[in-house]
Amino acid sequence: MSVRLFLRSRTPLTELTRHMAGHAKWQNAARPKAEFEKKRSALMNSWLPRLRTEAKVESDLSKNSALKKMYDQAIVEGVPKARADDAINCWKNAEYRECQFGIQGPGGFLALVNIASGTPKKTENDLIAYGRRQGMKISNVGYSFQEVKDITCELPDGITEEGIEELALQCGTEEYVVEGSSIIFTIGREDQKSFFEEAKEVGLSVESVDTRWQAEDLVEVPEDQWKKVGLFMDQLEHLDGFEKIYHNAENMEAIQARSYR
């Protein structure tokens, strides 16, 4: 059995420079804007759900040290203070809901859309309207996705690459990444209990647990359907409460690289 080791570093949210000239003004402007929005979206998706989850226990930063530490780190990494404040105070709104909607679209496109909103019914209606414009509909597609857990643990001091591989095997997984001073293991939902037992046995300190959804099978969306999928993805960025989309499009990078204006 081989163990895959990936090294990655978190890219800070930085200001991007736009270069505009002649008839290519829009194309030149759109590219850095798209990259900026992609990084910004990844940053929000990384921190806001975790802040909300921890705030369910206690939203007062002076009374919840774990939330305070998480909140401070989110601000350092570039999350706007207003967005972080909204995340930890969201549960004060009795109407606030976290929802997930299945989407079925053209060319075999399937997706799960995560929403967190204080006006969930309005957000649902807006999502239906966005989808209808691009030939998509709300549908039960959960059977096409697998729930997985990304478990972040503190990386033991002085551990070698071989030691990390052995550690992963002891915890029952082949999939992990090393990020700074942390190691992130990916496991199936059904393996979570046994993972925690093994982690405790080997002395690993768990920092956080994040949930995401993986498509069981990927598809290549036909090129004649790229515009519909691309416009839908763009419209989601304007949807109130939109947080994350999980999809089965293997060629999504190519789809989103085009401008559909």
C-alpha positions in Angstrom: 0.0 0.0 0.0 1.4 3.4 -1.0 0.8 6.6 1.0 0.4 9.8 -0.8 2.1 12.9 0.7 1.2 16.3 -0.5 2.8 19.5 0.7 0.9 22.7 0.4 0.9 26.2 1.8 -2.0 28.5 2.3 -1.9 31.4 -0.1 -2.7 34.7 1.7 -5.4 36.9 0.2 -3.5 39.6 -1.6 -4.4 42.5 -3.9 -4.1 41.6 -7.5 -2.8 44.1 -10.2 -4.9 44.5 -13.3 -3.2 45.3 -16.6 -5.6 46.8 -19.2 -4.8 47.7 -22.8 -6.6 48.2 -26.1 -9.4 45.8 -27.1 -8.3 43.2 -24.6 -9.3 45.4 -21.7 -12.1 43.2 -20.5 -10.2 39.9 -20.8 -7.2 41.3 -19.0 -9.4 42.7 -16.2 -11.5 39.5 -15.9 -8.7 37.1 -15.4 -7.2 38.7 -12.2 -10.7 39.4 -10.9 -11.6 35.8 -11.3 -8.4 34.7 -9.5 -9.1 37.2 -6.7 -12.7 35.9 -6.3 -11.5 32.3 -6.3 -9.0 33.0 -3.5 -11.5 35.1 -1.5 -14.1 32.4 -1.8 -11.7 29.7 -0.6 -10.8 31.8 2.4 -14.4 32.4 3.4 -15.3 28.7 2.9 -12.4 27.7 5.0 -13.2 29.9 8.0 -16.8 30.9 8.2 -18.4 27.5 8.7 -15.8 26.6 11.4 -16.5 29.9 13.2 -20.3 29.2 13.1 -19.9 25.7 14.3 -17.8 26.7 17.3 -20.1 29.7 18.1 -23.0 27.2 18.6 -21.4 26.3 21.9 -20.7 29.8 23.1 -20.5 32.9 20.9 -18.9 35.2 23.5 -15.2 35.4 22.7 -14.3 36.2 26.3 -16.0 32.9 27.4 -14.9 30.6 24.5 -11.1 30.4 24.2 -11.2 28.0 21.2 -13.5 30.4 19.3 -11.3 33.4 20.2 -8.2 31.6 18.9 -10.0 30.6 15.7 -11.5 34.1 15.3 -8.1 35.8 15.7 -6.4 33.5 13.2 -9.2 34.0 10.6 -8.6 37.8 10.8 -4.9 37.4 10.4 -5.4 35.3 7.3 -7.6 37.9 5.7 -11.2 37.3 6.6 -12.9 40.7 6.9 -13.8 41.4 10.6 -17.4 42.1 9.6 -17.8 38.7 8.0 -16.2 37.0 11.0 -18.5 38.9 13.4 -21.5 37.9 11.4 -20.4 34.2 11.5 -20.1 34.1 15.3 -23.3 36.1 16.0 -25.5 34.3 13.4 -27.3 32.1 15.8 -28.8 35.1 17.6 -31.2 35.2 14.6 -33.9 32.6 15.2 -34.4 32.3 11.4 -30.8 31.4 10.6 -30.4 28.1 8.8 -27.6 26.0 7.3 -29.0 24.2 4.2 -27.8 22.0 1.4 -29.5 21.7 -2.0 -29.0 19.2 -4.7 -28.7 20.5 -8.3 -29.2 18.5 -11.5 -28.0 20.3 -14.7 -27.2 19.8 -18.4 -24.4 17.5 -19.6 -24.6 15.2 -16.6 -23.7 18.1 -14.2 -24.6 17.4 -10.6 -23.9 19.5 -7.5 -24.5 20.1 -3.8 -24.8 23.7 -2.8 -24.3 24.8 0.8 -26.2 27.8 2.0 -26.1 29.6 5.4 -28.7 32.4 5.5 -31.0 34.4 7.9 -33.6 34.3 5.1 -33.5 30.7 4.0 -36.7 30.6 2.0 -35.8 33.7 -0.1 -32.4 32.2 -0.7 -33.9 28.9 -1.8 -36.2 30.8 -4.2 -33.3 32.8 -5.6 -31.3 29.5 -6.1 -34.2 28.0 -8.0 -34.4 31.1 -10.2 -30.7 31.1 -10.9 -30.8 27.4 -11.9 -33.9 27.7 -14.1 -32.1 30.3 -16.2 -29.4 27.8 -17.0 -31.5 24.7 -17.4 -30.9 23.4 -13.9 -33.3 22.2 -11.2 -33.4 21.3 -7.5 -33.0 17.6 -7.2 -32.0 14.8 -4.8 -28.5 14.0 -5.9 -27.0 13.1 -2.6 -26.6 9.5 -3.7 -23.9 10.6 -6.2 -21.7 12.1 -3.4 -19.8 10.7 -0.5 -19.4 12.6 2.8 -15.8 12.8 3.9 -14.0 14.4 6.9 -10.9 16.5 6.8 -9.3 16.3 10.3 -6.6 18.7 11.1 -4.1 17.7 13.8 -1.0 19.3 15.2 2.1 17.9 13.5 4.4 16.3 16.1 7.8 18.1 16.5 10.7 16.6 14.6 8.7 14.0 12.7 10.2 12.7 9.5 8.4 12.0 6.2 8.6 8.3 6.9 7.2 9.0 10.4 4.2 10.9 8.9 3.5 7.9 6.5 3.6 5.5 9.5 1.3 7.9 11.5 -1.2 8.0 8.7 -1.3 4.2 8.4 -1.8 3.9 12.2 -4.8 6.2 11.9 -6.2 4.1 9.1 -5.9 6.5 6.1 -3.8 6.9 3.0 -4.9 10.5 2.3 -3.4 13.4 4.0 -1.6 16.7 3.4 1.0 18.6 5.5 0.2 22.3 5.8 2.6 24.3 7.9 2.6 22.9 11.5 -0.5 20.8 10.9 -1.4 17.6 9.2 -4.8 17.1 7.6 -6.2 13.6 7.3 -9.1 12.7 5.0 -11.3 9.9 6.0 -14.8 8.6 5.3 -17.6 9.6 7.7 -18.0 6.0 8.9 -14.3 5.9 9.9 -14.4 9.0 12.1 -14.9 7.1 15.4 -12.0 4.7 14.8 -9.8 7.5 13.7 -10.2 9.4 16.9 -9.5 6.3 18.9 -6.3 5.8 17.0 -5.3 9.4 17.2 -5.7 9.4 21.0 -3.6 6.2 21.1 -0.7 7.8 19.2 -1.0 11.1 21.0 -2.2 13.3 18.2 -3.9 16.6 19.1 -7.0 17.2 16.9 -7.5 20.9 16.0 -10.6 20.8 13.8 -12.9 18.6 11.8 -14.3 19.8 8.5 -17.0 18.1 6.3 -17.0 18.1 2.6 -18.6 16.0 -0.2 -16.9 14.1 -3.0 -18.6 13.1 -6.2 -18.6 9.3 -6.6 -18.0 9.6 -10.4 -16.7 12.6 -12.3 -18.0 13.7 -15.7 -16.7 15.8 -18.6 -19.4 18.4 -19.2 -19.8 18.7 -23.0 -18.4 22.0 -24.4 -21.8 23.0 -25.7 -23.0 23.1 -22.1 -20.1 25.0 -20.7 -21.8 28.4 -20.8 -24.8 27.2 -18.8 -22.6 25.7 -16.1 -20.2 28.6 -16.1 -22.9 31.2 -15.7 -24.6 29.2 -12.9 -21.3 29.1 -11.1 -20.8 32.9 -11.5 -24.4 33.6 -10.3 -23.9 31.6 -7.1 -21.3 34.2 -6.0 -24.2 36.7 -5.8 -26.5 34.4 -3.9 -27.2 35.6 -0.4 -25.7 33.1 2.0 -23.9 31.0 -0.6 -20.9 29.2 0.9 -19.7 26.2 -1.1 -20.5 24.1 -4.1 -19.4 20.5 -4.5 -19.8 19.2 -8.1 -18.9 16.3 -10.4 -17.5 18.3 -13.3 -13.9 17.1 -14.0 -13.3 19.9 -16.4 -14.6 22.7 -14.2 -11.3 24.6 -14.3 -11.6 24.8 -18.1 -15.2 25.9 -17.9 -14.5 28.7 -15.4 -11.5 29.9 -17.4 -13.8 31.2 -20.1 -15.7 34.5 -20.0 -19.4 34.2 -20.8 -20.3 37.8 -21.0 
